[in-house]
Amino acid sequence: VWLIGATILGFLAFAASGFVLFLIFRGTMSRATGLVRTETWKTVWVGFLAVIGLPLVSVVFVFTVVGAPVGILLILFWALGLVFAPVPAVAALGDVMLRGRGGILGAFLAGAVVWRLGIWLIPVVGLLLYTAALMAGTGGIVLAGWRQRRAVATAMPPLAPPRLSVDGPEPPADWDPPLAPTAGGSVESGGDAPSG
């Protein structure tokens, strides 16, 4: 009973977190789901490199004094990715099952039910199902984020150099500019130069 209850709670937590991810990062997660469907092997390879490479990079950062906070942050992202990264792959599975008729959230829910049942009912195959979804989902998220960043960067106009404005408020009528020495050492002004 406890095992069944924990499994149901785990499924509900995964489904709720997936819905939240799709609502907050709708563009990136939808694009990642599409990439998992259309470029499956590419997302699997990119995800494999990300899942293996991120901890190694994090360890390198942790052993440096300046990069230790960055390394800890990368490890935290990696740990969160182990839980949430399968979401795009699960949604792509549901989209294939529903043949594109359920919307992105309906596809995610259908895929989540089948995926979690497969993990729960078939222990050895379940580990393979989790690993495949983790690799493909991670690769989809990385590729989607990279392509979205590149699209935004190419769409933005180049930054123009800052232009200093010489326009300003008019000085008071009785204001005299400060005395400026000339090349010969004399002072440009109508008044007398101070004697030294």
Solvent accessible surface area in square Angstrom, and as a share of the most:
residue,aa,sasa,rsa
1,V,158,0.91
2,W,229,0.80
3,L,126,0.63
4,I,88,0.45
5,G,30,0.29
6,A,62,0.48
7,T,30,0.17
8,I,93,0.47
9,L,122,0.61
10,G,25,0.24
11,F,41,0.17
12,L,97,0.48
13,A,63,0.49
14,F,10,0.04
15,A,8,0.06
16,A,56,0.43
17,S,23,0.15
18,G,0,0.00
19,F,60,0.25
20,V,77,0.44
21,L,34,0.17
22,F,0,0.00
23,L,118,0.59
24,I,116,0.59
25,F,107,0.45
26,R,123,0.45
27,G,44,0.42
28,T,31,0.18
29,M,7,0.03
30,S,41,0.26
31,R,103,0.38
32,A,0,0.00
33,T,5,0.03
34,G,33,0.31
35,L,14,0.07
36,V,10,0.06
37,R,111,0.40
38,T,108,0.63
39,E,52,0.23
40,T,60,0.35
41,W,189,0.66
42,K,100,0.42
43,T,0,0.00
44,V,37,0.21
45,W,158,0.56
46,V,35,0.20
47,G,0,0.00
48,F,85,0.36
49,L,119,0.59
50,A,28,0.22
51,V,18,0.10
52,I,85,0.43
53,G,24,0.23
54,L,54,0.27
55,P,34,0.21
56,L,115,0.57
57,V,71,0.41
58,S,0,0.00
59,V,72,0.41
60,V,100,0.57
61,F,76,0.32
62,V,54,0.31
63,F,167,0.70
64,T,64,0.37
65,V,140,0.81
66,V,137,0.79
67,G,8,0.08
68,A,26,0.20
69,P,90,0.57
70,V,72,0.41
71,G,0,0.00
72,I,110,0.56
73,L,92,0.46
74,L,39,0.19
75,I,74,0.38
76,L,97,0.48
77,F,113,0.47
78,W,78,0.27
79,A,47,0.36
80,L,80,0.40
81,G,23,0.22
82,L,55,0.27
83,V,84,0.48
84,F,65,0.27
85,A,6,0.04
86,P,0,0.00
87,V,0,0.00
88,P,0,0.00
89,A,13,0.10
90,V,1,0.01
91,A,0,0.00
92,A,5,0.04
93,L,68,0.34
94,G,0,0.00
95,D,28,0.14
96,V,82,0.47
97,M,83,0.37
98,L,57,0.28
99,R,188,0.69
100,G,47,0.45
101,R,190,0.69
102,G,36,0.34
103,G,46,0.44
104,I,37,0.19
105,L,56,0.28
106,G,28,0.27
107,A,0,0.00
108,F,0,0.00
109,L,76,0.38
110,A,24,0.18
111,G,0,0.00
112,A,0,0.00
113,V,61,0.35
114,V,68,0.39
115,W,14,0.05
116,R,61,0.22
117,L,82,0.41
118,G,12,0.11
119,I,49,0.25
120,W,104,0.36
121,L,112,0.56
122,I,84,0.43
123,P,105,0.66
124,V,116,0.67
125,V,68,0.39
126,G,1,0.01
127,L,120,0.60
128,L,116,0.57
129,L,65,0.32
130,Y,63,0.24
131,T,51,0.30
132,A,58,0.45
133,A,8,0.06
134,L,10,0.05
135,M,24,0.11
136,A,7,0.06
137,G,0,0.00
138,T,20,0.12
139,G,0,0.00
140,G,0,0.00
141,I,55,0.28
142,V,66,0.38
143,L,19,0.09
144,A,0,0.00
145,G,30,0.29
146,W,137,0.48
147,R,66,0.24
148,Q,65,0.29
149,R,149,0.54
150,R,130,0.47
151,A,62,0.48
152,V,82,0.47
153,A,60,0.46
154,T,106,0.62
155,A,83,0.65
156,M,115,0.51
157,P,104,0.66
158,P,128,0.80
159,L,164,0.82
160,A,85,0.66
161,P,115,0.72
162,P,127,0.80
163,R,217,0.79
164,L,161,0.80
165,S,82,0.53
166,V,144,0.83
167,D,124,0.64
168,G,53,0.51
169,P,133,0.84
170,E,154,0.69
171,P,76,0.48
172,P,90,0.57
173,A,117,0.91
174,D,128,0.66
175,W,137,0.48
176,D,117,0.60
177,P,92,0.58
178,P,112,0.70
179,L,109,0.54
180,A,53,0.41
181,P,108,0.68
182,T,46,0.27
183,A,119,0.92
184,G,77,0.74
185,G,58,0.56
186,S,69,0.45
187,V,49,0.28
188,E,118,0.53
189,S,62,0.40
190,G,89,0.85
191,G,54,0.52
192,D,144,0.75
193,A,61,0.48
194,P,115,0.72
195,S,114,0.74
196,G,129,1.24
